[in-house]
Amino acid sequence: FPRTLDDAKGEVAKIWSMAGLRLTWTMPPTGFEITDPPGTVVVIVRRALSRHSAVQSDTSRGVPDAALGWVLFDGGDRGGIVEVSIDAITAVVMEGVLANKSVLTLPRRTQKDLLGRGLGRVIAHEIGHWCKGRAHMREGLMKASFNARDLIDWAAPPLPRRWRAGECEGQP
């Protein structure tokens, strides 16, 4: 799992570097306060999203009752918590086809690489919500629902062109 997390962090950095946002990652047991320093986001990777996430289910992906992730919005304000479901992301990735081959038939190492890519894209999407709010777009990284292709294609879904790091409302 550590390599999958490294792949995810690399994918998030690649996506957000295009907007000029620099990310610094720390892993537990590093102590922190969400409010100190400003701009801190805590990413929690769980098997399934917690019940308090209040995320609407989307069964159109073939993953019943399993959103891929969420960001805490507390009374309309953005929190510093992003939560993603590794089981839901894995289910979507495994539905994929890469180079005309089902992901299920690819070597396990390749599957793990693709899982890291997909995990990173979901985290990047949720950071987009943290920066810009709840809205979704029709295309790209901020569309409402990801399919397997969105998570495993070589090219990541793009950020909206007008987004720049200085415009990220969550930044200090």
Rosetta blueprint (number, residue, H / E / L):
1 F L
2 P H
3 R H
4 T H
5 L H
6 D H
7 D H
8 A H
9 K H
10 G H
11 E H
12 V H
13 A H
14 K H
15 I H
16 W H
17 S H
18 M L
19 A L
20 G L
21 L L
22 R L
23 L L
24 T L
25 W L
26 T L
27 M L
28 P L
29 P L
30 T L
31 G L
32 F L
33 E E
34 I L
35 T L
36 D E
37 P L
38 P L
39 G L
40 T L
41 V L
42 V E
43 V E
44 I E
45 V E
46 R E
47 R L
48 A L
49 L L
50 S L
51 R H
52 H H
53 S H
54 A L
55 V L
56 Q L
57 S L
58 D L
59 T H
60 S H
61 R H
62 G L
63 V L
64 P L
65 D L
66 A L
67 A L
68 L L
69 G E
70 W E
71 V E
72 L E
73 F E
74 D E
75 G L
76 G L
77 D E
78 R E
79 G E
80 G E
81 I E
82 V E
83 E E
84 V E
85 S E
86 I H
87 D H
88 A H
89 I H
90 T H
91 A H
92 V H
93 V H
94 M H
95 E L
96 G L
97 V E
98 L E
99 A L
100 N L
101 K E
102 S E
103 V H
104 L H
105 T H
106 L L
107 P L
108 R H
109 R H
110 T H
111 Q H
112 K H
113 D H
114 L H
115 L H
116 G H
117 R H
118 G H
119 L H
120 G H
121 R H
122 V H
123 I H
124 A H
125 H H
126 E H
127 I H
128 G H
129 H H
130 W H
131 C H
132 K H
133 G L
134 R L
135 A L
136 H L
137 M E
138 R L
139 E L
140 G H
141 L H
142 M H
143 K E
144 A L
145 S L
146 F L
147 N L
148 A H
149 R H
150 D H
151 L H
152 I H
153 D L
154 W L
155 A L
156 A L
157 P L
158 P L
159 L L
160 P L
161 R L
162 R L
163 W L
164 R L
165 A H
166 G H
167 E H
168 C L
169 E L
170 G L
171 Q L
172 P L
